[in-house]
Amino acid sequence: MFVYGSLLDPTALDALFDDFQQRVWPVTGQGFERVCNQRASWRATEADQQAVLNVVRADGTWCNGLVVTDIQRGELQAFKDREAGYRLREVPTTDLEQYAARDVDTTHLESTMPPIEEQDLVLTTTGTKVDHDIAPIPSYLDECLVGASQWGETFLADFEATTETNTETDLATYRTD
């Protein structure tokens, strides 16, 4: 599973995936754009601040995230329940590039690298409730940024640079406005 938003937080991963520390690795997803344009399903919203993250296919783009390998049936169902409002789509393993260990903080991991290229299937979520006229939920973005920061400075900088806010600006610029 390629996760790219609030599930970057090790605490959130631990709630869904048993022994995630042995099955996760930071990656980039080539051909994916991360944008805050999905109407929230279960998070508290306020006025026009109703958007959470989504990824869409887009040539010449990329975003970072984590791949969780070897998903068990019960974990998949819990993931699908949590991610209501999204549909699953396949991610070719050739579109995933692992960060080098020197470029990420791996203190949350117990292994060096799960065999992503050996996975039969990698999936991600893409939104079914897209709305281009809503702004991000600030507390949700904070949660995502805290999660991204857990994987090191390079990962966090890449997350900020490759996250669009649905306001035609990247996340780093949006946060300083």
Secondary structure, 3 states (H helix, E strand, C coil): CEECCHHHCHHHHHHHCCCHHHCEEEEEEEEEEEEEEEECCCCCCECCEEEEEEEEEEEEEEEEEEEECCCCHHHHHHHHHHCCCEEEEECCHHHEEECCHHHCCCCCCCCCCCCHHHCCCCEEEEECCECCCCEECHHHHHHHHHHHHCCCHHHHHHHHHCEECCCCCEHHHHHHC
